[in-house]
Structures are given as structure tokens and as C-alpha cells.
Amino acid sequence: MKTISEQRELDHVCRYQERLTWSEWTRTGTRAERLGRRLPVCAVCGHERPARRPRQATLREVRAEIPETPPPMDATARAVAAALVRTGAGAERPLTARGLFASLARRGIPASLTEEWIDVFLRAGWLTATWKLGGSPRLVAVMPRQPQELRELARPGDETRRRSALAAARERVAGLSHPKAVEIAAILDSPEAAGFTPSLLQALAALAVHAESGEVLAERVFSARSLGGSKVLAGLRGRLERLVGPLAEIGIREGASVTLLGGEGVLRLADRELDLREFPPFVGFARETLESLTELALPAGGLFVVENLAVFEACCRGEVKAARGALIAWSAGYPGRTVRRLVELAADSPLRIWADLDLDGVRIARLIASWSESAADFHRMSPHDLATAPHHHPLSPRSLAAIRRDLEERPTAPLADTLRALLDSGFWSEQEAFLASN
């Protein structure tokens, strides 16, 4: 009697799809090559469709096994190397020859001369080249093996500047403890950082130092102070935020530093008292005002710190039951020195923290809790809350890797169980998802 799996195999009808398959590398003299064939393979069982004759190779890939010393390079060689870097070969991925030829043709360099220099780079061991077979072989793609050599030829001294900038950036972030600074240090220690431009490396290190300081600065002020010009940050912002997240969350905002407070409580300064109930639903204070506080008289609900602005507003308007009867503070992502001042003044009162159910939210909650002399409570931040959240978002591979690293380094830290739940589920949730149920 046949098993279910055996019966399925008998009932199975192969549906073939072409798949590129490469042979093993074979060496001839100083070079090695392999051949690529497009074979019809069943998408279900992986069986190759039989053929009466051996299928002909359609691609030939070549690389140097014993690199040769390249000849003296001229302006054309530098232009070809620059085009390879500019159009993507320096990023360690295949580059189509058509795009390369078109780019150089606009500069008056014919395809024949481009191919000559590609052969020189191939013999030097700097790249692998792929030709399409059939009729007259035609170059179709190149793949870098030593992109740093191409970058150095294209822009002499660039690699030295890059290595120097990377070493300086790593030195600046060494020993910093802010969660975002630690995250940036990990980015700078990754292999990916070796391909960053000096300006990007300088900006990453400056962001880490800024996060550690707890200051809140206007974008242009930060850019002028740390990057040498008020408009430098604008050109780097997109790449920086893809690496470290929104800059506003670490205290770099469009305007000046403002801390929003709502709910109940009395702020005592040297010459006056400010009752928050007189400024519904919330009010903004400059950094200097909150840093000059002499005392904070809190209601029975204590201090309730909220990460996101929309949730903070809902709390101040009484829409969140847990926040009623408390002084409510907006952390604006990672909190700065003014929120720390409030937490320290609230040492004898309850402290509750509510942040997103993701790695940044956990780190923000931990940071705020670390400033309190007494234990803090975390609102809506348990594994159960993650499981029952009305809406979820998939975690990116970068976020999953960062969560794994955090759990390896701090397996018993507060909210570690929430991080494990994030890792297991592969999803995160925003604070806003809970507003309808509060």
C-alpha cells in the first residue's frame, strides 16, 4: 500500500520553468570560467525535463585566478572605473553592460575601448565578466570582486579618506550608552559601513553623539554645528533615516526645542507656579523653563510619559482612561534632558511609560525607566498586548537582526519578553492602534 506522499508523486504532473544553472568553475591558465545553461525544471519536484541532446550553454562567466599587475592607467581607464562605480558595480551586484556602454558613449568612449579596459580589470582580479554565447559572443554583465580598487582608480585617495573617516567615526561613538548611539555604533562596525561616504560616516557619528547629549536642536543648527554647513544634513537625510529611523525621534527637528505637557500637576519655578489644569488640553514649554524647575507637584496618577504625539493628544483630552489623573508628558521619540528632569523630580510618584511595540519603543521605555529611582510600569507593552493589538506591521530584516542582537546583549533587561514576542511573531504595532480600545 502506497503512502500519501508516494501517491502524490504518482499523481504529480511536472510543470516546467526555465532556470539558469551554472557549471563548476574550470581553470585554464590564469583564468577560470563557468558556463550557464537555461534548463527546464519542474517548479514542484525539481525534476529536469529530459532532452535528446545536451543543452547548449548560453552564458560564459570569466574571472582571474592569478591576478596580473595592471598596466599604467590613463584618463579613459579612470572614466570606465568611475562609470562602474557610479552605475552600481561598486555596490557588489551585477551591472548590465548595456547601461555601462551607454553611459560611456555619452562621454565619447566607444564600446570597443570600454571592453578593452574591462578585460584589463578582469585580468587584475577586480571584476568578473559575463558573455552571452551564440553567434558572436557579447559582453552582457560585470560583477565586482574588488570594488575598492575601482573606487580608488576612479577617485584617487578616496579609499584612504573613507578608511580614515570610518576609523574616526568608530572612535567617536566608542563608549556611548544611549540606545540610538549603540545602534549607530553597530552600524559603523558592520561590513556595510566600509562602503559609506566620508560625509555619511561623519553624520552618523554626529547623530550618535547628539543622541547621547539629550539635546533637542533645529535641523539647520545641528547641521551647522556638526556637519560644517546648515544645508549638509538635507542632502544626507534620506540615507540617514533609512539607517537609523526618523531624526526627530533623536532630537533633531524642524524648529526649536519644545516639550509638551498636559493633564494635571503643578510646576514650581523660582518666581511662580504653573498649574497644568489652567492650560487645557496641553501646553508647550521651552527647554530653559523646564530645566529651571525647582519642584514638581504631581497628582495621584503620577507621571505618564507617552512616545507618540497623536496618543499624547488623546491622553490629554481624556480619551485614555489610564492617563486620567496624571501629568502627561510627550517624549517625542527618544526623550531629551527636559523629560529626564521631569522623571527625576517625580522620584516619589508613580511613573508609567507608553511607547510603540517595537525595538525603538522598548529602548525608549527602558531609557526613561533608567532615570527613575523607583520602579516604572509599562502601559500596553506586554507580549499579550502585541498579540491582541488591532493592527500589526511586518518587521524588516534589519529590525529583526537588531532585536536578536539586543536580546543577546541584554537577555534579562526590562521588556525582554516583549522583544522575544516581536521576534517570534515578526510583527510590530503602533501605540495608535490601541486608542479605540482605551
NUDREN-440582 format. One record per residue (C-alpha): residue number from 0; x, z, y; residue in one letter. Coordinates in nm, 3 decimals, padded with zeros to 5 digits. Each point is the difference from the previous one (the first is absolute). Example, Ala and Ser with C-alpha at 12.3 -4.5 7.8 and 13.67 -1.06 7.14 Angstrom:
2
NODE    nr        px        pz        py   rest
NODE     0    01.230    00.780   -00.450      a
NODE     1    00.137   -00.066    00.344      s
***
This chain:
438
NODE    nr        px        pz        py   rest
NODE     0    00.000    00.000    00.000      m
NODE     1    00.141   -00.104    00.338      k
NODE     2    00.042    00.240    00.290      t
NODE     3   -00.173   -00.061    00.333      i
NODE     4    00.324   -00.112    00.162      s
NODE     5    00.074   -00.240   -00.287      e
NODE     6   -00.350   -00.145    00.023      q
NODE     7    00.043   -00.048    00.375      r
NODE     8    00.322   -00.191   -00.062      e
NODE     9   -00.182   -00.231   -00.240      l
NODE    10   -00.283   -00.054    00.252      d
NODE    11    00.243   -00.048    00.291      h
NODE    12    00.031   -00.348    00.155      v
NODE    13    00.321   -00.047    00.201      c
NODE    14   -00.035   -00.098    00.364      r
NODE    15    00.331   -00.136    00.118      y
NODE    16    00.153    00.036    00.343      q
NODE    17    00.334   -00.140    00.112      e
NODE    18    00.270    00.263    00.042      r
NODE    19    00.355   -00.048    00.126      l
NODE    20    00.245    00.121   -00.265      t
NODE    21    00.377    00.018    00.048      w
NODE    22    00.271   -00.044   -00.263      s
NODE    23    00.296    00.235   -00.033      e
NODE    24    00.292   -00.050    00.238      w
NODE    25    00.276   -00.224   -00.139      t
NODE    26    00.344   -00.022    00.153      r
NODE    27    00.196   -00.315    00.074      t
NODE    28    00.336    00.056    00.169      g
NODE    29   -00.045    00.213    00.312      t
NODE    30   -00.379   -00.043    00.008      r
NODE    31   -00.300    00.105   -00.205      a
NODE    32   -00.336   -00.169   -00.022      e
NODE    33   -00.341    00.043   -00.159      r
NODE    34   -00.288   -00.240   -00.049      l
NODE    35   -00.364    00.054    00.087      g
NODE    36   -00.286   -00.152   -00.198      r
NODE    37   -00.373    00.015    00.065      r
NODE    38   -00.159    00.096   -00.329      l
NODE    39   -00.371    00.022   -00.084      p
NODE    40   -00.054    00.361   -00.110      v
NODE    41   -00.324    00.174   -00.094      c
NODE    42   -00.096    00.247    00.271      a
NODE    43   -00.153    00.232   -00.263      v
NODE    44    00.233    00.007   -00.300      c
NODE    45    00.319   -00.148    00.151      g
NODE    46    00.022   -00.276   -00.264      h
NODE    47    00.181   -00.318    00.106      e
NODE    48   -00.185   -00.323   -00.068      r
NODE    49    00.186   -00.202   -00.266      p
NODE    50    00.158   -00.332    00.096      a
NODE    51    00.138   -00.288   -00.203      r
NODE    52    00.307   -00.033    00.220      r
NODE    53    00.206    00.260    00.187      p
NODE    54   -00.130    00.036    00.352      r
NODE    55    00.235   -00.124    00.269      q
NODE    56    00.147    00.235    00.260      a
NODE    57   -00.139   -00.043    00.352      t
NODE    58    00.232    00.237    00.191      l
NODE    59    00.371    00.079   -00.007      r
NODE    60    00.137    00.317    00.160      e
NODE    61    00.373    00.040    00.067      v
NODE    62    00.218    00.289    00.110      r
NODE    63    00.375    00.071    00.017      a
NODE    64    00.147    00.215   -00.275      e
NODE    65    00.351   -00.001    00.151      i
NODE    66   -00.039   -00.011    00.378      p
NODE    67    00.235   -00.223    00.195      e
NODE    68    00.152    00.078    00.339      t
NODE    69   -00.201   -00.204    00.250      p
NODE    70    00.178   -00.246    00.231      p
NODE    71    00.019    00.064    00.376      p
NODE    72   -00.349    00.004    00.146      m
NODE    73   -00.100   -00.213    00.298      d
NODE    74   -00.297    00.005    00.237      a
NODE    75   -00.216   -00.191   -00.250      t
NODE    76    00.068    00.257   -00.272      a
NODE    77   -00.102    00.279    00.238      r
NODE    78   -00.318   -00.190    00.092      a
NODE    79   -00.094   -00.042   -00.369      v
NODE    80    00.068    00.370   -00.067      a
NODE    81   -00.205    00.096    00.307      a
NODE    82   -00.291   -00.213   -00.121      a
NODE    83    00.019    00.162   -00.344      l
NODE    84   -00.017    00.345    00.156      v
NODE    85   -00.263   -00.091    00.258      r
NODE    86   -00.236   -00.169   -00.247      t
NODE    87    00.019    00.270   -00.261      g
NODE    88    00.296   -00.044   -00.234      a
NODE    89    00.156    00.314    00.138      g
NODE    90   -00.295    00.205   -00.126      a
NODE    91    00.090   -00.054   -00.368      e
NODE    92   -00.284   -00.232   -00.087      r
NODE    93   -00.009   -00.374   -00.086      p
NODE    94   -00.008   -00.241    00.291      l
NODE    95   -00.139   -00.351   -00.029      t
NODE    96    00.251   -00.269    00.086      a
NODE    97   -00.264   -00.205    00.185      r
NODE    98   -00.038    00.267    00.269      g
NODE    99    00.377    00.037    00.029      l
NODE   100    00.058   -00.376    00.036      f
NODE   101   -00.274   -00.029    00.263      a
NODE   102    00.140    00.291    00.200      s
NODE   103    00.350   -00.148    00.008      l
NODE   104   -00.117   -00.358    00.055      a
NODE   105   -00.145    00.111    00.333      r
NODE   106    00.355    00.101    00.094      r
NODE   107    00.143   -00.337   -00.103      g
NODE   108    00.144    00.111   -00.336      i
NODE   109   -00.098   -00.246   -00.279      p
NODE   110   -00.111    00.116   -00.345      a
NODE   111    00.310   -00.149   -00.163      s
NODE   112    00.231    00.218    00.210      l
NODE   113   -00.219    00.305   -00.059      t
NODE   114    00.027   -00.053   -00.376      e
NODE   115    00.378   -00.021    00.026      e
NODE   116    00.016    00.344    00.160      w
NODE   117   -00.251    00.144   -00.246      i
NODE   118    00.235   -00.113   -00.276      d
NODE   119    00.287    00.176    00.179      v
NODE   120   -00.205    00.322    00.025      f
NODE   121   -00.098   -00.037   -00.368      l
NODE   122    00.365   -00.035   -00.111      r
NODE   123    00.085    00.307    00.209      a
NODE   124   -00.260    00.199   -00.193      g
NODE   125   -00.220    00.056    00.303      w
NODE   126   -00.315   -00.164   -00.138      l
NODE   127   -00.172   -00.164   -00.296      t
NODE   128   -00.143   -00.353    00.036      a
NODE   129   -00.286   -00.164   -00.189      t
NODE   130   -00.045   -00.375   -00.053      w
NODE   131   -00.308   -00.187   -00.118      k
NODE   132    00.083   -00.231   -00.291      l
NODE   133   -00.146   -00.338   -00.085      g
NODE   134    00.129   -00.316    00.161      g
NODE   135    00.247    00.102    00.270      s
NODE   136    00.050    00.381    00.004      p
NODE   137   -00.128    00.155    00.322      r
NODE   138    00.089    00.338    00.152      l
NODE   139   -00.321    00.204    00.023      v
NODE   140    00.101    00.365    00.057      a
NODE   141    00.284    00.241    00.069      v
NODE   142    00.022    00.371   -00.082      m
NODE   143    00.254    00.228    00.169      p
NODE   144    00.241    00.204   -00.210      r
NODE   145    00.205    00.139    00.290      q
NODE   146   -00.224   -00.017    00.310      p
NODE   147    00.244    00.217    00.195      q
NODE   148    00.261   -00.280   -00.020      e
NODE   149   -00.252   -00.249    00.140      l
NODE   150   -00.091    00.238    00.283      r
NODE   151    00.366    00.061    00.080      e
NODE   152    00.072   -00.374    00.015      l
NODE   153   -00.308   -00.063    00.215      a
NODE   154    00.074    00.286    00.237      r
NODE   155    00.361    00.119   -00.026      p
NODE   156    00.030    00.376    00.035      g
NODE   157   -00.370    00.057   -00.066      d
NODE   158    00.059    00.170   -00.336      e
NODE   159    00.257    00.234    00.154      t
NODE   160   -00.245    00.093    00.276      r
NODE   161   -00.277    00.047   -00.256      r
NODE   162    00.210    00.228   -00.221      r
NODE   163    00.112    00.200    00.303      s
NODE   164   -00.359    00.036    00.125      a
NODE   165   -00.119    00.108   -00.346      l
NODE   166    00.273    00.265   -00.028      a
NODE   167   -00.080    00.129    00.351      a
NODE   168   -00.375    00.012   -00.075      a
NODE   169    00.055    00.191   -00.325      r
NODE   170    00.223    00.247    00.179      e
NODE   171   -00.261    00.061    00.271      r
NODE   172   -00.278    00.084   -00.247      v
NODE   173    00.210    00.213   -00.236      a
NODE   174   -00.129    00.355   -00.011      g
NODE   175   -00.332   -00.066    00.178      l
NODE   176   -00.297    00.185   -00.150      s
NODE   177   -00.314   -00.148    00.157      h
NODE   178   -00.203   -00.181   -00.275      p
NODE   179    00.011   -00.330    00.186      k
NODE   180    00.372    00.036    00.066      a
NODE   181    00.057    00.065   -00.370      v
NODE   182   -00.203   -00.310   -00.083      e
NODE   183    00.207   -00.211    00.240      i
NODE   184    00.321    00.140   -00.151      a
NODE   185   -00.121   -00.118   -00.342      a
NODE   186   -00.066   -00.348    00.142      i
NODE   187    00.350   -00.012    00.149      l
NODE   188    00.148    00.100   -00.337      d
NODE   189   -00.188   -00.276   -00.185      s
NODE   190    00.160   -00.337   -00.091      p
NODE   191   -00.253   -00.166    00.232      e
NODE   192    00.171    00.155    00.304      a
NODE   193    00.314   -00.208   -00.058      a
NODE   194   -00.197   -00.301    00.126      g
NODE   195   -00.137    00.162    00.318      f
NODE   196    00.122   -00.115    00.339      t
NODE   197    00.211    00.241    00.209      p
NODE   198   -00.285    00.036    00.252      s
NODE   199   -00.248    00.093   -00.275      l
NODE   200    00.242    00.254   -00.145      l
NODE   201    00.054    00.157    00.341      q
NODE   202   -00.377    00.019    00.056      a
NODE   203   -00.065    00.164   -00.338      l
NODE   204    00.259    00.269    00.067      a
NODE   205   -00.141    00.056    00.350      a
NODE   206   -00.351    00.044   -00.146      l
NODE   207    00.127    00.260   -00.247      a
NODE   208    00.174    00.197    00.276      v
NODE   209   -00.312   -00.024    00.216      h
NODE   210   -00.223    00.127   -00.282      a
NODE   211    00.234    00.294   -00.049      e
NODE   212   -00.020    00.088    00.370      s
NODE   213   -00.380    00.037   -00.004      g
NODE   214   -00.027   -00.173    00.338      e
NODE   215   -00.274   -00.240    00.102      v
NODE   216    00.114   -00.292    00.214      l
NODE   217   -00.142   -00.316    00.147      a
NODE   218    00.116   -00.312   -00.184      e
NODE   219    00.206   -00.137    00.285      r
NODE   220    00.161    00.335    00.075      v
NODE   221    00.109    00.035   -00.364      f
NODE   222    00.126   -00.359   -00.003      s
NODE   223    00.201    00.043    00.319      a
NODE   224    00.148    00.334   -00.111      r
NODE   225    00.082   -00.085   -00.358      s
NODE   226    00.030   -00.379   -00.028      l
NODE   227    00.162   -00.099    00.327      g
NODE   228   -00.298   -00.172    00.163      g
NODE   229   -00.368    00.064    00.066      s
NODE   230   -00.112   -00.318   -00.181      k
NODE   231    00.225    00.017   -00.308      v
NODE   232   -00.251    00.197   -00.208      l
NODE   233   -00.271   -00.264    00.048      a
NODE   234    00.208   -00.260   -00.187      g
NODE   235    00.067    00.235   -00.292      l
NODE   236   -00.332    00.178   -00.022      r
NODE   237   -00.161   -00.218   -00.267      g
NODE   238    00.292    00.037   -00.242      r
NODE   239    00.035    00.372    00.072      l
NODE   240   -00.367    00.073   -00.065      e
NODE   241    00.012   -00.193   -00.328      r
NODE   242    00.285    00.231   -00.105      l
NODE   243   -00.108    00.340    00.137      v
NODE   244   -00.365   -00.031    00.104      g
NODE   245   -00.164    00.025    00.345      p
NODE   246    00.242    00.121    00.267      l
NODE   247   -00.277    00.196    00.173      a
NODE   248   -00.003    00.234   -00.299      e
NODE   249    00.355    00.112    00.078      i
NODE   250   -00.053    00.047    00.371      g
NODE   251    00.064   -00.343    00.153      i
NODE   252   -00.312   -00.103    00.188      r
NODE   253   -00.111   -00.236    00.273      e
NODE   254   -00.032    00.273    00.263      g
NODE   255    00.120    00.347    00.078      a
NODE   256   -00.018    00.302   -00.227      s
NODE   257   -00.349    00.156   -00.021      v
NODE   258   -00.131    00.257   -00.247      t
NODE   259   -00.376    00.011   -00.055      l
NODE   260   -00.174    00.334   -00.067      l
NODE   261   -00.365    00.080   -00.059      g
NODE   262   -00.233    00.259   -00.148      g
NODE   263    00.044    00.364    00.100      e
NODE   264    00.289    00.217    00.118      g
NODE   265    00.172    00.116    00.316      v
NODE   266    00.338   -00.127    00.122      l
NODE   267    00.185    00.254    00.212      r
NODE   268    00.266   -00.116    00.244      l
NODE   269    00.199    00.203    00.250      a
NODE   270   -00.255   -00.046    00.280      d
NODE   271   -00.329   -00.094   -00.166      r
NODE   272   -00.220   -00.013   -00.308      e
NODE   273   -00.163   -00.313   -00.142      l
NODE   274   -00.307    00.042   -00.223      d
NODE   275   -00.042   -00.312   -00.214      l
NODE   276   -00.378    00.046   -00.010      r
NODE   277   -00.003   -00.101    00.367      e
NODE   278    00.140   -00.347   -00.088      f
NODE   279   -00.230   -00.145   -00.269      p
NODE   280    00.050   -00.178   -00.228      p
NODE   281    00.383    00.004    00.050      f
NODE   282    00.268   -00.013    00.266      v
NODE   283    00.354   -00.139    00.031      g
NODE   284    00.305    00.201    00.102      f
NODE   285    00.345   -00.113    00.105      a
NODE   286    00.293    00.124   -00.207      r
NODE   287    00.126    00.218    00.282      e
NODE   288   -00.333    00.187    00.020      t
NODE   289   -00.011    00.094   -00.367      l
NODE   290    00.371    00.087   -00.015      e
NODE   291   -00.060    00.252    00.281      s
NODE   292   -00.274    00.189   -00.189      l
NODE   293    00.051    00.375   -00.011      t
NODE   294   -00.282    00.077   -00.242      e
NODE   295   -00.267   -00.170   -00.209      l
NODE   296   -00.328    00.189   -00.057      a
NODE   297   -00.158   -00.156   -00.306      l
NODE   298   -00.358    00.034   -00.133      p
NODE   299   -00.075    00.126   -00.351      a
NODE   300    00.040   -00.351   -00.140      g
NODE   301    00.364   -00.006    00.106      g
NODE   302    00.194   -00.324    00.057      l
NODE   303   -00.120   -00.323   -00.162      f
NODE   304    00.253   -00.287    00.023      v
NODE   305   -00.125   -00.354   -00.064      v
NODE   306    00.216   -00.311   -00.050      e
NODE   307   -00.226   -00.287    00.107      n
NODE   308   -00.172   -00.051    00.336      l
NODE   309   -00.344   -00.107   -00.128      a
NODE   310   -00.019    00.305   -00.225      v
NODE   311    00.122    00.225    00.282      f
NODE   312   -00.280   -00.129    00.225      e
NODE   313   -00.259    00.061   -00.273      a
NODE   314    00.128    00.354   -00.046      c
NODE   315   -00.017    00.070    00.374      c
NODE   316   -00.359   -00.128    00.014      r
NODE   317   -00.103    00.243   -00.274      g
NODE   318   -00.048   -00.266   -00.268      e
NODE   319    00.241    00.170   -00.244      v
NODE   320   -00.130    00.336   -00.118      k
NODE   321    00.344    00.132   -00.103      a
NODE   322    00.133   -00.047    00.355      a
NODE   323   -00.272    00.195    00.178      r
NODE   324    00.111    00.324    00.162      g
NODE   325    00.368   -00.110    00.014      a
NODE   326    00.248   -00.133    00.252      l
NODE   327    00.044   -00.365   -00.101      i
NODE   328    00.327   -00.181    00.066      a
NODE   329    00.080   -00.370   -00.050      w
NODE   330    00.342   -00.042   -00.160      s
NODE   331    00.010   -00.377    00.075      a
NODE   332    00.174   -00.071   -00.328      g
NODE   333    00.324    00.194   -00.034      y
NODE   334   -00.034    00.283    00.254      p
NODE   335    00.250    00.072    00.272      g
NODE   336    00.124    00.313    00.172      r
NODE   337   -00.330    00.078    00.176      t
NODE   338   -00.193    00.030   -00.328      v
NODE   339    00.283    00.211   -00.136      r
NODE   340   -00.037    00.230    00.301      r
NODE   341   -00.371    00.043   -00.075      l
NODE   342    00.067    00.078   -00.368      v
NODE   343    00.261    00.260    00.092      e
NODE   344   -00.234    00.168    00.250      l
NODE   345   -00.274    00.005   -00.266      a
NODE   346    00.216    00.197   -00.244      a
NODE   347   -00.261    00.275   -00.060      d
NODE   348   -00.299   -00.232   -00.035      s
NODE   349   -00.119   -00.233   -00.277      p
NODE   350    00.167   -00.341   -00.006      l
NODE   351   -00.175   -00.297   -00.157      r
NODE   352    00.136   -00.354   -00.020      i
NODE   353   -00.177   -00.327   -00.073      w
NODE   354    00.190   -00.327   -00.046      a
NODE   355   -00.034   -00.326   -00.190      d
NODE   356    00.027    00.005   -00.378      l
NODE   357    00.327   -00.194   -00.013      d
NODE   358    00.370    00.083    00.008      l
NODE   359    00.019    00.013    00.380      d
NODE   360   -00.306    00.225    00.011      g
NODE   361    00.156    00.238   -00.252      v
NODE   362    00.326    00.006    00.193      r
NODE   363   -00.181    00.061    00.329      i
NODE   364   -00.194    00.290   -00.154      a
NODE   365    00.317    00.149   -00.148      r
NODE   366    00.184   -00.027    00.331      l
NODE   367   -00.275    00.177    00.193      i
NODE   368   -00.029    00.270   -00.267      a
NODE   369    00.377    00.060    00.011      s
NODE   370   -00.031    00.112    00.364      w
NODE   371   -00.243    00.281   -00.085      s
NODE   372    00.106    00.348   -00.101      e
NODE   373   -00.313    00.037   -00.214      s
NODE   374   -00.148   -00.223   -00.270      a
NODE   375   -00.188   -00.312    00.102      a
NODE   376   -00.312   -00.150   -00.157      d
NODE   377   -00.029   -00.375   -00.058      f
NODE   378   -00.345   -00.144    00.061      h
NODE   379   -00.120   -00.292   -00.217      r
NODE   380    00.349   -00.064   -00.138      m
NODE   381   -00.028    00.095   -00.368      s
NODE   382    00.011   -00.231   -00.305      p
NODE   383   -00.376    00.056   -00.032      h
NODE   384   -00.052   -00.123    00.356      d
NODE   385    00.201   -00.314   -00.080      l
NODE   386   -00.207   -00.064   -00.312      a
NODE   387   -00.332    00.046    00.182      t
NODE   388    00.090   -00.180    00.325      a
NODE   389   -00.266   -00.262    00.087      p
NODE   390    00.262   -00.268    00.074      h
NODE   391    00.350   -00.070   -00.135      h
NODE   392    00.286   -00.235    00.088      h
NODE   393    00.272   -00.125   -00.240      p
NODE   394    00.347    00.144    00.047      l
NODE   395    00.281   -00.249    00.063      s
NODE   396    00.303   -00.015   -00.233      p
NODE   397    00.211    00.147    00.281      r
NODE   398   -00.242    00.295    00.037      s
NODE   399   -00.009    00.063   -00.375      l
NODE   400    00.380    00.004   -00.013      a
NODE   401    00.013    00.243    00.295      a
NODE   402   -00.250    00.233   -00.172      i
NODE   403    00.206   -00.002   -00.320      r
NODE   404    00.313    00.083    00.201      r
NODE   405   -00.176    00.284    00.183      d
NODE   406   -00.123    00.152   -00.328      l
NODE   407    00.348   -00.023   -00.151      e
NODE   408    00.153    00.176    00.301      e
NODE   409   -00.278    00.257    00.060      r
NODE   410   -00.206    00.042   -00.318      p
NODE   411   -00.137    00.343    00.098      t
NODE   412   -00.062   -00.059    00.371      a
NODE   413   -00.349    00.054    00.147      p
NODE   414   -00.244   -00.280   -00.092      l
NODE   415    00.228   -00.132   -00.276      a
NODE   416   -00.306   -00.013   -00.226      d
NODE   417   -00.166   -00.229    00.254      t
NODE   418    00.302   -00.231   -00.005      l
NODE   419   -00.018   -00.014   -00.380      r
NODE   420   -00.367   -00.094    00.025      a
NODE   421    00.090   -00.276    00.249      l
NODE   422    00.264   -00.129   -00.238      l
NODE   423   -00.231    00.011   -00.301      d
NODE   424   -00.288   -00.174    00.176      s
NODE   425    00.199   -00.251    00.205      g
NODE   426   -00.235    00.054    00.295      f
NODE   427   -00.012    00.194    00.328      w
NODE   428   -00.285    00.098    00.233      s
NODE   429   -00.046    00.048    00.373      e
NODE   430   -00.144    00.311    00.165      q
NODE   431   -00.276   -00.211    00.152      e
NODE   432   -00.143   -00.065   -00.347      a
NODE   433   -00.122    00.362   -00.013      f
NODE   434   -00.180    00.010    00.336      l
NODE   435   -00.339   -00.096   -00.140      a
NODE   436    00.013    00.289   -00.248      s
NODE   437    00.121    00.274    00.238      n
***
